[in-house]
Amino acid sequence: MNIDDFTKEYDAIFERALIISIITRSMGMIWVANLLDEKKSNKRDIFEYGMNLAKDGKSPEMTDKILSNIINLEMDIDRKLLKTIQKDAVLSIQKSVNTDDLVLILNSHVNLDLDVSKKRHMELEKRISTVVVKEFYLAQEKNNELHERVSKEIADVFNK
């Protein structure tokens, strides 16, 4: 594998891990269920399979053991490193490691500029936070309307 291919795959892992981490830290592990790729998980893609194990409540120790066994089957050194990076991402997310630390953990496997990684992290965090805040605001408005309607109906029943 050449350096460009490796960097491209690393970048995809980095971005996916950060997105999932930001979502799980703000909304909980259950919210990743719709984001996981079942086909990749069934083919034992380390990240997708590992996140499914975490979502299903497996302990970090169990997840680590299973993923390590799969990684040990890999003979290509570059692929093995990419899979190890995926495993570290899964275990960090599963243990609720903060996203800043996840950036440091993932970046520690490669010789890439940390400032670039931190900048990408901040951009992703901002984009995702904007969507989350908007959706929570809309959900809160609907919740307030529901409470008002139910309160009014209850008051109407008891004021007859």
C-alpha positions as CSV (number, residue, x, y, z in Angstrom):
1,M,0.0,0.0,0.0
2,N,1.4,3.4,-0.9
3,I,1.4,6.4,1.4
4,D,-1.4,8.2,-0.4
5,D,-3.7,5.1,-0.2
6,F,-2.8,4.7,3.5
7,T,-3.5,8.4,4.3
8,K,-6.8,8.3,2.4
9,E,-7.9,5.2,4.4
10,Y,-6.6,6.8,7.7
11,D,-8.5,10.0,6.9
12,A,-11.8,8.1,6.4
13,I,-11.3,6.2,9.7
14,F,-10.4,9.4,11.5
15,E,-13.5,11.3,10.3
16,R,-15.9,8.3,10.9
17,A,-14.5,7.8,14.4
18,L,-14.9,11.5,15.3
19,I,-18.4,11.7,13.9
20,I,-19.5,8.6,15.9
21,S,-17.7,9.8,19.0
22,I,-19.3,13.3,18.9
23,I,-22.7,11.7,18.4
24,T,-22.3,9.1,21.2
25,R,-20.9,11.7,23.6
26,S,-23.8,14.1,23.0
27,M,-26.7,11.6,22.5
28,G,-25.7,8.2,23.7
29,M,-24.5,4.9,22.2
30,I,-28.0,3.9,21.0
31,W,-28.0,6.8,18.5
32,V,-25.3,5.1,16.4
33,A,-27.4,2.2,15.5
34,N,-28.8,3.9,12.4
35,L,-25.3,5.0,11.4
36,L,-23.6,1.6,11.4
37,D,-23.1,-0.3,8.1
38,E,-24.4,-3.8,8.7
39,K,-22.8,-5.2,5.6
40,K,-19.4,-4.1,6.7
41,S,-20.1,-5.3,10.2
42,N,-21.0,-8.8,8.9
43,K,-17.7,-8.8,7.0
44,R,-16.0,-8.0,10.2
45,D,-14.8,-4.5,9.3
46,I,-13.1,-3.7,12.6
47,F,-14.8,-0.3,13.2
48,E,-18.3,-1.3,12.2
49,Y,-18.2,-4.7,13.9
50,G,-16.6,-3.2,17.0
51,M,-19.2,-0.4,17.2
52,N,-21.9,-3.0,16.9
53,L,-20.4,-5.0,19.8
54,A,-20.2,-1.8,21.9
55,K,-23.8,-0.8,21.0
56,D,-24.9,-4.3,22.0
57,G,-23.4,-3.8,25.4
58,K,-20.3,-6.0,25.2
59,S,-17.6,-5.0,27.7
60,P,-14.5,-3.1,26.5
61,E,-12.4,-6.2,27.4
62,M,-14.6,-8.5,25.3
63,T,-14.6,-6.1,22.4
64,D,-10.8,-5.7,22.7
65,K,-10.3,-9.5,22.7
66,I,-12.6,-10.1,19.7
67,L,-11.1,-7.3,17.6
68,S,-7.5,-8.2,18.5
69,N,-8.1,-11.8,17.4
70,I,-9.4,-10.6,14.0
71,I,-6.5,-8.1,13.7
72,N,-4.0,-10.9,14.4
73,L,-5.3,-12.7,11.3
74,E,-4.1,-9.8,9.1
75,M,-0.8,-10.4,7.4
76,D,-0.3,-7.0,5.6
77,I,1.5,-4.6,7.9
78,D,-0.3,-1.5,6.7
79,R,-3.8,-3.1,6.9
80,K,-2.9,-4.4,10.3
81,L,-2.0,-0.8,11.4
82,L,-5.3,0.6,10.0
83,K,-7.3,-2.1,11.8
84,T,-5.4,-1.3,15.0
85,I,-6.4,2.3,14.6
86,Q,-10.0,1.3,14.1
87,K,-9.9,-0.8,17.2
88,D,-8.4,2.0,19.3
89,A,-11.2,4.3,18.0
90,V,-13.9,1.7,18.9
91,L,-12.5,1.2,22.4
92,S,-12.1,4.9,23.0
93,I,-15.7,5.6,21.9
94,Q,-16.9,2.6,24.0
95,K,-15.1,4.0,27.1
96,S,-16.5,7.5,26.4
97,V,-13.0,9.0,26.0
98,N,-13.5,12.6,25.1
99,T,-13.1,13.5,21.5
100,D,-10.0,15.7,22.0
101,D,-8.3,12.7,23.5
102,L,-9.5,10.5,20.7
103,V,-7.8,12.8,18.2
104,L,-4.5,12.4,20.1
105,I,-4.9,8.6,20.3
106,L,-5.7,8.2,16.5
107,N,-2.9,10.6,15.6
108,S,-0.4,8.8,17.7
109,H,-0.4,5.9,15.2
110,V,0.7,8.1,12.2
111,N,3.2,10.7,11.4
112,L,0.7,13.4,10.4
113,D,0.5,17.0,11.6
114,L,-1.5,17.1,14.9
115,D,-2.6,20.7,14.1
116,V,-4.4,19.5,11.0
117,S,-6.1,16.7,12.9
118,K,-7.2,19.1,15.6
119,K,-8.6,21.6,13.0
120,R,-10.6,18.8,11.3
121,H,-11.9,17.8,14.7
122,M,-13.2,21.3,15.4
123,E,-14.8,21.6,12.0
124,L,-16.6,18.3,12.4
125,E,-17.7,19.2,16.0
126,K,-19.1,22.5,14.8
127,R,-21.0,20.9,11.9
128,I,-22.5,18.1,14.0
129,S,-23.3,20.4,17.0
130,T,-25.2,22.7,14.7
131,V,-27.4,19.9,13.6
132,V,-27.9,18.5,17.1
133,V,-28.8,21.8,18.6
134,K,-31.3,22.5,15.8
135,E,-32.9,19.1,16.1
136,F,-33.1,19.3,19.9
137,Y,-34.7,22.8,19.6
138,L,-37.3,21.5,17.2
139,A,-38.0,18.4,19.4
140,Q,-38.3,20.7,22.5
141,E,-40.9,22.9,20.7
142,K,-42.9,19.8,19.8
143,N,-42.6,18.6,23.4
144,N,-43.8,21.9,24.7
145,E,-46.8,21.9,22.3
146,L,-47.7,18.4,23.5
147,H,-47.5,19.4,27.2
148,E,-49.8,22.4,26.5
149,R,-52.3,20.3,24.6
150,V,-52.4,17.5,27.3
151,S,-52.6,20.1,30.1
152,K,-55.5,21.8,28.4
153,E,-57.3,18.5,27.8
154,I,-56.9,17.5,31.4
155,A,-58.0,20.9,32.6
156,D,-61.1,20.7,30.4
157,V,-62.0,17.3,31.8
158,F,-61.7,18.4,35.4
159,N,-63.4,21.8,34.9
160,K,-66.6,20.4,33.5
